[in-house]
Amino acid sequence: MVGWLLPVTLLPKTITSALFENFAQLAFPVLLVFLLVALNLKPALIDELLPKPGTMQIWGVFIASQLALFAWYSIKYGESVHTYGLIHGWMTFIQFMLAIFFAYVIQKVFIRDVDNVVTFLGSLIISLSVYVTLVLGPQLIVSFHGPLTGWTNALAQLFERHWDDRSWYDAGSYVATKHRLNGFEPEAPFLVMLLGLVFTPVLIAILQEPIQHFKNVKWIKWLTWLLLGALCVVFLMARSTSGYIMIALVGIFMVLFAPKQTRKWVIFSVILFVIALGITYQVVPGVHHMFEKWLFDKKGTDNRLGGTIGLALTFLHHPLLGVGYGNEGYFIEQYLPAWSKHNSEYVNFYSKTSYPILNDMLGWLARFGLVALLIGGGLLIKLVYKAGHVYHGLRDVRDVDAMTYRIVLRAFFIMVPMALVMASITQINAFSWPMLLMYFFYWRVIGLATNFKLDIEKTL
């Protein structure tokens, strides 16, 4: 079942809007069945599922403060189309927390040893290969007005997640309507975040591992290069600013994490890619138009910029504890610049519902406040330090298990800054099932790698 955890989360279509989006997706009942079967086979695992008392205390204080904040602001400012409402807000927040806990439980139960880690990594590579071949490849053809619209529309009907009351899917699927790649995500930037933050760090980490020292695994690098190249094409054809930023981040981390003996070659390859892209931009009209429209002369950014300003002012007015989960829409609306309201998207959508968070970092600050983010940041720094210590101890170990742990640890070092950079610019769908599974996968592997390192030290 370990090999099926990630694949099922790539099918995000929501069945109902009555539940928090994670629980309304196909992944939840499937993962729940997996979990119940595993616990039935090994009931002793149930005793391991509760977090440590200190962790539970932190979460308890956080949850209590959020519920109190939500109640206070709901009573103070009353019901509004820009908030979730008191009961609905509480229920949504509890479901949000349960989704995080559920992902923790899934990885706690299924990632038990290095064999599980290898299986999970294998499923990641296989899932991406299938996704690229059966979903993104046909979408690429359709984006150029090719003949596979029927195929992409049929898959979209089964698995594509849609935003309510949007015309993006009128032709049967997002890509058939907008001619931008989106996979099964509701729009193109969400696909960029899925591929860039879930898959790309692992691909880069594999490429930077000296696999040639180990038998029967050299072919993995060739497949990884092919997949990384395919993802860069997808990032381009998503036709979004986030896609171009993701390509830049891929190049930066390829150079930063390259071994000394191959760094010159990697830098040369990156420079060559940039030159080729520049030439293509100059001589191919379609590419030139794409970059002009989606990067250099992008229109329609009033809502994003206005919403970012609204979030920043919300945080500055409520810096310590924030305004509570789901209350931010009311305050964004109060602080929105007047110039950002004169567009059809605001008039038809954002003015009639809770204003969406379009910058995750500022959204977290506005919702949860500086205190919560400093505590979370401290825990993250502690985990990064622990991972760095373990990685240093395993750096020169010639062992297949050590190689596996090094790949995952290196991917963790790539994912963290990449996610923080993107979250500071836009929304990254940070609490989708694939993202949650990867967070706790890295957490589990850091713990397993720590024990592996201690076992090696005992034998020396």
DOVOLO-474823 format. One record per residue: x, y, z of N, C-alpha, C in turn; residue in three letters. Coordinates in steps of 0.2 Angstrom, whole numbers, plus 2048, in hexadecimal, padded with zeros to 3 digits. Atoms other than C-alpha are relative to their C-alpha. Example, Ala and Ser with C-alpha at 12.3 -4.5 7.8 and 13.67 -1.06 7.14 Angstrom:
<recs>
8047FA80083E7EA827804806800ala/7FC7FA7FF8447FB8247FC805803ser/
</recs>
This chain:
<recs>
8047FA800800800800804806800met/7FC7FA80080F80C8028018037F9val/7FF7FD80681180D7F07FA8037FDgly/8067FD8037FF8137ED7FE806804trp/8027FA7FC7FF8217FA8008077FCleu/7FF7FA80480682F7EF7FB8007F9leu/8048008077FD8297DE7F9802802pro/8087FF7FF7EB82A7E67FF808801val/8007F97FE7EF83C7EC8008057FAthr/7FF7FC8067F28427DA7F98017FCleu/8078008037DF8407D67FC805805leu/8037FB7FB7D88507DF7F98027FFpro/8067FE8027C78517D87FC800807lys/8048007FA7BB8567E67F97FE7FFthr/8068038017AB84D7E97FA805802ile/8057FB7FD7A285A7F4803806803thr/7FE7FA7FD7A486B7FA7FE801807ser/8028007F979D86780B8057FF805ala/7FB8027FC7AD8618128068047FEleu/7F97FD8027BF8688138037FC7FAphe/7FF8038067C68658028047F9800glu/7FC8077FF7D38578087FB7FA801asn/8058057FF7C484D80E7FB7FE7FBphe/8058018057BA84F7FF8037FD7FAala/7FC8038067C78487F38007F8801gln/7FF8078017C98367ED8057FD805leu/7FA8037FC7D98347F77FE7FE807ala/8028017F97D18358087FD7F9801phe/8038077FF7C68258078057FB7FFpro/7FB8058017D481C7FF8057FF805val/7FB8007FB7E182180B7FD7FD807leu/8038037FA7D581D8197FF7F9800leu/8018088017D280B8138077FD801val/7F98027FF7E5809812802800807phe/7FE7FF7F97E780F8247FD7FB804leu/8048057FC7D980482B8037F97FFleu/7FE8068027E07F58228077FF804val/7F98017FC7F27F88297FF800807ala/8018017F97EC7FB83A7FD7FA803leu/8038067FE7E17EC83A8057FA800asn/7FA8058007F17E2835805800805leu/7FB7FE7FA7FC7EA8427FD804805lys/8037FC7FB7F17F0850805804805pro/7FC7FD7FC8007F485A8038077FEala/7FE7FA80280480384F7FC806803leu/8057FB7FD7F580C857803804805ile/7FD7FD7FA7FF80F8668068067FEasp/7FB7FC80280C81985C7FE8077FDglu/8037FB804800825854800807803leu/8017FA7FD7FE832861807804800leu/7F97FC80080C840860802801807pro/7FD7FF7F981784486F7FC805804lys/8047FC7FC80F84D87D8028087FFpro/7FE7F980181985D87A7FD8037F9gly/8037FE80681385D8687F9801800thr/8088007FF80185A86D7FE807804met/8027FA7FC8028698798018067FCgln/7FF7FA80580987586B7F98007FCile/8068008047FB86F8607F9802803trp/8067FF7FC7EE87086E7FF808801gly/8017F97FF7F28828717FF8047FAval/8017FD8067F388785F7F87FF7FEphe/8078018027E287F85C7FB804804ile/8047FC7FB7DA88786B8008077FEala/7FF7F98027E18988667FC8027FAser/8047FE8077DA8978547F97FF801gln/8078017FF7C989185A7FD807804leu/8027FA7FD7C88A08668018067FCala/8007FB8057CE8AC8597FB8007FBleu/8058018057C28A684D7F9803803phe/8067FE7FC7B48A885A7FF807801ala/8007F97FE7B98B985F7FF8057FAtrp/8017FB8067BA8C184E7FA7FF7FDtyr/8078028037AA8B88487FB804804ser/8057FC7FC7A18C08578018087FFile/7FE7F98017AA8D18557FD8037FAlys/8027FD8067A78D38437FA7FD7FCtyr/8068038027988C88408017FC7FAgly/8008048067948BD8318028047FAglu/7FF7FC80679B8C28208017FB7FBser/7FE80580579D8BA80F8077FF7FFval/7F98008007AF8BD8118047FB805his/7FD8047FB7B18B18207FD7F97FFthr/8038078017AD89E8227FA800804tyr/8068017FC7A08A182F8027FC806gly/7FD8037F97A289C8428007F8800leu/80080780079C88A8418047FD7FAile/7FD8038067A288682F808802801his/7F97FE7FF7B388F8348037FB804gly/7FE8057FB7B58848438017F97FDtrp/8008078037B187483A8058007FAmet/7FB8008057BC87982B8077FF803thr/7F98007FC7CB87C8378017FA803phe/7FF8077FD7C986C8408017FB7FBile/7FF8048057C88638308078017FDgln/7F97FE8027D886C82A8057FD805phe/7FB8037FB7E186683A8007F8800met/8018078017DA8548388047FE7FAleu/7FD8028067E18548268077FF801ala/7F98007FE7F285882D8027FA804ile/7FF8057FC7F184B83A7FF7F97FDphe/8018068047EA83E82E8067FE7FCphe/7FA8018047F98408238067FE804ala/7FB8027FB80583F8327FF7F8801tyr/8028077FE7FC82E8378027FC7FAval/7FF8048067FD8278258087FF7FFile/7F980180081082A8248037FD806gln/7FE8047FA8138248367FF7F97FFlys/80280780080A8148328047FC7FAval/7FE8048068118108208088017FFphe/7F98008018238178208037FE807ile/7FD8037FA82B80B82D8087FF7FFarg/7F980280183C8078258028027F9asp/7FE7FD80784780A8167FD7FD7FAval/80380380683E7FE80B7F98037FFasp/8067FC80182E80880E8028077FCasn/7FE7F98038388188098027FE7F9val/7FE80280783F80F7F97F97FF7FCval/80680180382D80A7F57FC8067FEthr/8037FA80182681B7F78048047FBphe/7FC7FC8058348237ED7FF7FD7F9leu/8018038078318167DF7F98027FEgly/8077FE80281E81A7DF8008077FEser/7FF7F980282382D7DE8028007F9leu/7FD7FF80782D82A7CE7FB7FD7FBile/80580380482081E7C77FA8047FFile/8067FC8008128297CB8018067FBser/7FE7FA80481B8387C38007FE7F8leu/7FF80380781F82D7B37F97FF7FDser/80780180380D8287B17FC8077FFval/8047F980180683A7B48038047FAtyr/7FD7FD8058128417A87FE7FD7F9val/80280380780E83479A7F98007FFthr/8078018027FB83279C7FC806801leu/8047FA7FE7F68437A38038067FCval/7FC7FA80280385179F8028007F9leu/7FF80180780884A78E7FB8027FCgly/8067FF8047F784A7867FE808801pro/8017F97FF7F485B78F8048057FCgln/7FC7FC8038038627877FE8017F8leu/8038008067FC85D7767FA8047FFile/8077FC8007EB86577A802807800val/7FE7F97FF7F487577F8028037FAser/7FE7FD8077FA87776D7FA7FE7FBphe/8068018047E88737678017F97FChis/8008068037EC8617637FA7FC801gly/8068048017E18527617FD7FC806pro/8028057FA7E084A7737FB804805leu/8057FC7FC7D285677A7FC7FB803thr/8058057FE7C684777C8037FC806gly/7FD8047FB7D383D787801805806trp/7FF7FC7FA7D784C7927FA802803thr/8077FE7FD7C58517947FD7FA804asn/8028067FD7C183F7998037FF807ala/7FC8007FA7CF83F7A67FE805805leu/8027FA7FC7C98507AC7FA7FF804ala/8068017FD7B884A7AF8007FB806gln/7FF8057FB7BE83C7BA804803806leu/7FB7FF7FB7CC8447C4802808801phe/7FE7F97FF7CE8577C17FC804805glu/8037FC7FB7CA8637CF7FE8067FDarg/8027FA8037C08727CB7FE805805his/8037FA7FC7BD8837D37F98017FEtrp/8077FF8027AB8877D47FF8067FCasp/8027FA8047A38937C88058037FCasp/7FB7FD8047B28957BD7FF7FD7F9arg/8018028077B28947AA8067FD7FDser/7FA8038027C388C7A97FF7F97FDtrp/8018078027BB87B7A67FB7FF7FBtyr/8068008057AE8807998017FB7FAasp/7FF8048067B687678B8017F9802ala/7FF8077FD7B78667968057FF805gly/7FA8007FB7C786979F804806800ser/7FD7FA8007D28777A48058017FAtyr/7FC8008057DF8737977FD8017F9val/8047FF8067D28727897FE8077FFala/8027F98007CC88378E805805800thr/7FB7FA7FF7DB88D7938077FE7FClys/7FA8028037E988378A806801804his/7FA8007FB7F48837997FF7F9804arg/7FF8067FD7FA8737A17FE800808leu/8028007F97F186F7B28007F9803asn/8008077FD7F285C7B57F87FF802gly/8068007FD7E38597C07FE805805phe/8017FB7FB7E58687CA7FB8067FDglu/8057FB8027D88777C98038057FCpro/7FD7FB8057E48827C08077FF800glu/7FA8018027F58837B9806801806ala/7FB7FF7FA7FF88A7C88007FB805pro/8008067FB7F987C7D38047FA7FEphe/7FC8058038018707C7807801801leu/7F97FE7FF8118797C88027FF807val/7FE8017F98118787DB8007F9802met/8008077FF80C8667DB8077FC7FEleu/7FA80380381A8617CF807803803leu/7FA7FD7FE82786D7D58027FF807gly/7FE8017F982686A7E87FF7F9802leu/8008077FE8218587E98057FC7FCval/7FC80580482B8507DB8078037FFphe/7F97FD80283985C7D68057FF805thr/7FA8007FB84385C7E68037F8800pro/7FD8068008448497E58047FE7FAval/7FD8018068498497D3807803800leu/7F97FC8008578567D68057FC805ile/7FC8047FB85D84B7E68037FA7FDala/7FE80680385E83C7DB8068017FBile/7FB7FF8058688447CE807802803leu/7FA7FE7FC87484B7DB8037FA804gln/7FE8057FC87783A7E38057FC7FBglu/7FB8048048878307DC7FD7F97FFpro/80380780187C8217D78047FB7FCile/7FC80480388981B7CC8057FB804gln/7FC8047FB8928137DB7FC7FA802his/8048067FE8838077DD7FD7FC7F9phe/80280480687E7F97D17F88007FFlys/80780180286E7F77C77FB806802asn/8047FA7FF8688097CB8028067FBval/7FD7FA8058718147BD7FA8027FClys/8057FE8058618137B27FB806804trp/8047FB7FC85881E7C08028077FEile/7FE7F980186282D7BC7FE8027F9lys/8027FE80785E82C7A97F8802801trp/8077FF7FF84B82B7AE7FF806803leu/8017FA7FD84D8397BA8028067FCthr/7FF7FA8048558457AE7FA8017FBtrp/8067FF8048478417A27FA803803leu/8057FE7FC83A8447AF801808802leu/7FF7F97FF8428547B48008057FAleu/8017FD80784385A7A27F98017FFgly/8078008028318567A07FC805805ala/8037FB7FB82C8607B08028077FEleu/7FE7F980283686F7A97FB8027FAcys/8057FF80682B86E7997F9802803val/8067FF7FD81C86D7A47FF807803val/8007FA7FD82187C7AE7FF8067FBphe/8007FB80582388679E7F88007FDleu/8078008048128807967FA801805met/8067FD7FC8088847A67FF8077FFala/8017F980280B8957A07FE804806arg/8017FC7FA80C89D7B2806802802ser/7FA7FD7FE8188A87BA8037FB805thr/7FD8047FB81A89B7C88047FA7FCser/7FD80580381F88E7BB8078027FEgly/7FA7FE80282D8997B5805801806tyr/7FC8007FA83389C7C78027FA802ile/7FE8077FE83388A7CA8067FD7FCmet/7FB80280483E8877BB807803803ile/7FA7FC7FE84A8947C28037FC807ala/7FE8047FA84A88B7D38037F97FFleu/7FD80780284D87A7CB8088017FEval/7F97FE80285D8827C3804801806gly/7FC7FE7FA86388A7D38017FA804ile/7FF8067FB86187A7DE8047FB7FCphe/7FB80580486986F7D0807802801met/7F97FE7FF87887A7D2802800807val/7FE8007F887887C7E58017F9802leu/7FF8067FD87686A7E88047FB7FCphe/7FC8048058818637DA8077FE804ala/7F98027FE8918597E08058047FDpro/7FB7FC8028A18627DE8037FE7F9lys/7FD8028068A78577D07FB8007FAgln/8057FF80589785A7C67FD8077FFthr/8037F980089386C7CA8028047FAarg/7FF7FD80689C8737BB7FC7FE7FAlys/8058038058928687B07F9802800trp/8077FE7FF88286C7B87FF8087FEval/8007F980288687F7B78008017F9ile/80080080788A87D7A57F97FE7FDphe/80680280287A8747A27FA805801ser/8057FB7FE86F8817AB8018067FBval/7FE7FA80487888F7A17FE7FF7F9ile/8028028068758867917F98007FFleu/8078008008638837957FD808800phe/8027F97FF8618967998018037F9val/7FF7FD80786989B7887FB7FD7FBile/80480380585F88E77E7F9803801ala/8077FE7FE84F8957878008087FDleu/8007F98028548A77838008017F8gly/8018008088578A37707F97FE7FEile/80680280284789A76F7FB806801thr/8057FB7FF83E8A97778018067FBtyr/7FF7FB8058468B476A7FD7FE7F9gln/8028038078428A975A7FA7FD7FFval/80680480183389F75E7FA805803val/8057FB7FE8238AB75E7FC7FD806pro/8048037FB81989F769803800807gly/7FC8007F982689E777800808802val/7FF7F97FE8298B17767F9803802his/8067FE7FE8168B47777FE7FD807his/8018037FA8158A8786803804806met/7FD7FD7FB8228B07907FE808801phe/8027F97FF81C8C278C7F9800804glu/8078007FC80A8BD7928007FE807lys/8008037F980E8B37A1806802805trp/7FB7FE7FB81E8BB7A88028077FFleu/7FE7FA8008248CB7A17FB8067FFphe/8057FB8008148D479D7F97FD802asp/8068037FD8088CB7A87FA805802lys/8057FC7FE7F78D27AA7FB7FD805lys/8058037FB7E98CF7B78037FE806gly/7FD8017FA7F48D07C67FD804806thr/8037FC7FB7E98DC7D07FE7FC806asp/8028047FA7E18CF7DB8057FD804asn/7FA8037FC7F18C67DF804806804arg/7FC7FA7FD7FA8D77E37FC803806leu/8047FD7FB7EB8DE7EC7FF7FB806gly/8018057FB7E88CE7F68067FF804gly/7FA8017FC7FA8CD7FB801806805thr/8007FA7FC7F98DF8017FB7FF806ile/8058017FB7E98DB80B8027FB805gly/7FE8047FB7F18CC813806803804leu/7FA7FD7FC8018D68187FD805805ala/8037FC7FB7F68E38207FC7FD805leu/8048047FB7EB8D68298057FD805thr/7FB8027FC7FB8CF830803805805phe/7FD7FA7FC8028E08357FB802805leu/8057FE7FB7F28E483E7FF7FB806his/8018057FB7F18D38478077FB800his/7F98048018048CD8488017FA804pro/7FE8057FB8058C28577FC7F97FFleu/8048068017F68B58557FC8007FAleu/8048008077EF8BA8447F8801802gly/8077FF8007DC8BB8417FC7F9800val/8048078007D88A88417FF7FD7FAgly/8018048067D589B8347F98027FDtyr/8067FE8037C88A18287FE807801gly/8027F97FF7C68B382E8048057FCasn/7FB7FB8047D48BA8237FC8037FAglu/8047FD8057C78BD8157FD807801gly/8037FA7FE7BE8CA81E805806801tyr/7FB7FB7FF7CE8D48228048027FAphe/7FD7FF8067D68D28117FB8057FCile/8057FC8047C68DA80A800807803glu/7FF7F97FD7C88E98178068037FDgln/7F97FD8017DA8EC8128018007F8tyr/7FE8008077D98E97FF8008077FDleu/7FF7F98037DF8F87F57FA8017FBpro/8067FF8047D09007EB8027FE7F9ala/7FE8018077DA8FE7DA8007F97FFtrp/8008078027DA8EB7DC7F97FD7FFser/8078038007C78E97DC7FD8017F9lys/8037FF8067C48EF7CA8027FB7FBhis/7FF8058057C58DF7C17FB7FA801asn/8058058007B98D17BC8007FA805ser/7FF8057FC7C08C47C77FE802807glu/8027FE7F97BE8CE7D77F9801800tyr/8077FF8007AD8D47D27FB7FA800val/8048068017A68C37CD8017FB805asn/7FE8067FB7AF8B87DA802802807phe/7FD7FF7F97BA8BF7E87FC805804tyr/8057FB7FC7AD8CD7ED7FA7FC803ser/8068047FE7A08BF7F08027FA804lys/7FE8057FC7AA8B37FA806801804thr/7FA7FF7FC7B98B18068068017FBser/7FB7FF8057C78B97FD8067FB801tyr/7FB8058007D48AC7F9807802802pro/7F97FF7FF7E68AB8008047FF7FAile/7FC8008067F18AF7F1807800802leu/7F98017FE8018AF7FB8017FD807asn/8018047FA8038A1807804802806asp/7FC7FE7FA8118A88127FC806804met/8047FB7FC8078B88167F97FD802leu/8068037FE7F88AD8178007FD807gly/7FF8037F97FF8A3825801805805trp/7FF7FA7FB8058B382E7F9803802leu/8067FC7FF7F48BB82C7FB7FB804ala/8058057FC7EA8AB8328037FE807arg/7FD8037FA7F68A483F804805804phe/7FC7FB7FD8018B38448077FE801gly/7F98007FF8138B58488027FA805leu/7FE8057FA8138AA8588007F97FDval/80080780280D89A84F8057FF7FAala/7FB80180581889D8408087FF803leu/7F98017FD82889F84B8007F9803leu/7FF8077FE82488F8548017FB7FBile/7FF8058068218868448078017FDgly/7F97FF80383188E83D8057FD804gly/7FB8037FC83B88884C8007F9800gly/80080880183587684A8037FE7FAleu/7FD801806839877838808800800leu/7F87FF80084B87E83B8037FA804ile/7FE8067FD84D8708488007FA7FClys/80080680484886383C8058007FAleu/7FB7FF80685386A82E8077FF803val/7FA8017FC86286A83B8017F9801tyr/7FF8077FF85F85883F8017FC7FAlys/7FE80380785E85382D8078017FEala/7F97FE80286E85C82A8057FC803gly/7FB8047FC8778538388007F97FEhis/8008078028718428328038007F9val/7FD800806875846820808800800tyr/7F97FF7FF88784B8258037F9802his/7FD8077FD88983A82E7FF7FB7FAgly/80180580588383081F8038027F9leu/7FE7FE80788B83A8118057FC7FDarg/7FB80480389A82E80E7FF7F9801asp/8028077FF89181E8127FE7FD7F9val/8018038068928128037FB7FA802arg/8058057FF8818098067FA8027FDasp/8067FE8048718087FC7FB803805val/8047FD7FB86780C80C802807801asp/7FD7F97FF87281B80F7FE8057FAala/8017FD8068708207FD7F9803800met/8077FE80085D8207FF7FE806805thr/8017FB7FB85D82A80F8038077FEtyr/7FD7FA8028698378077FC8037FBarg/8047FD80585E8397F87FA804803ile/8057FD7FD84F83D803802806804val/7FE7FA7FC85884880F8028067FCleu/7FE7FB80585F8528007FA8037FDarg/8067FE80384E8537F97FC805805ala/8037FC7FA84885A80A803807800phe/7FC7F98008568688097FE8047FAphe/8037FC80684F86D7F87F9802801ile/8077FF7FF83D86C7FC7FE806804met/8027FB7FB83D87780B8018077FEval/7FF7F98028458878047FC8017F9pro/8047FF80683C8847F37F9802802met/8077FF7FE82B8837FC800807803ala/8007FA7FC82F8928078018067FBleu/8007FA80583489D7F87FA8007FCval/8068008048258987EE7FA803804met/8067FE7FC81989B7FD801807801ala/7FF7F97FF8218AC7FF7FD8047FAser/8027FD80681B8B07ED7F97FF7FEile/80780280280B8A77EA7FD7FB805thr/8038057FC8008997F18037F97FDgln/7FD8078028078877F07FC7FA802ile/8048067FF7F987C7F58037FC805asn/7FB8037FB8038788057FD7FB803ala/8038057FC7F686D80D7FC7FB7FCphe/8038058047F18627FE8037F9803ser/7FD8077FE7F384F8018077FF7FEtrp/7F980180280384E7F6805803804pro/7FB7FC7FC80B85C8008007FD807met/8008037F98068558118037F9800leu/7FC80680080C84480D8078017FFleu/7F87FF80181D84A807803803807met/7FD7FD7FA81F8558178017FA805tyr/7FF8057FB81C8468228047FA7FEphe/7FB80580282683A817807803802phe/7FA7FD7FE8358468198017FF808tyr/7FF8017F983284682C8017F9802trp/7FF8077FE83183382D8077FE7FEarg/7F9802803841831822805803805val/7FA7FD7FC84B83D82D8007FC807ile/8008057FA84683283C8037FA7FFgly/7FD80680184A8228348088017FEleu/7F97FF80285B82982D804801806ala/7FD7FF7FA85F82F83E8027F9804thr/7FF8067FD85D81D8458057FC7FCasn/7FB803805867816836807802802phe/7FA7FD7FE87582283A8037FD807lys/7FE8037FA87581C84C8027F9800leu/7FE80780187680A8478067FF7FDasp/7F980080388580D83C805802805ile/7FB7FE7FB88E81684A8017FB805glu/7FF8057FB88B8088568047FA7FDlys/7FC8058028937FC84A8088027FEthr/7F97FE8018A38068488047FF806leu/
</recs>
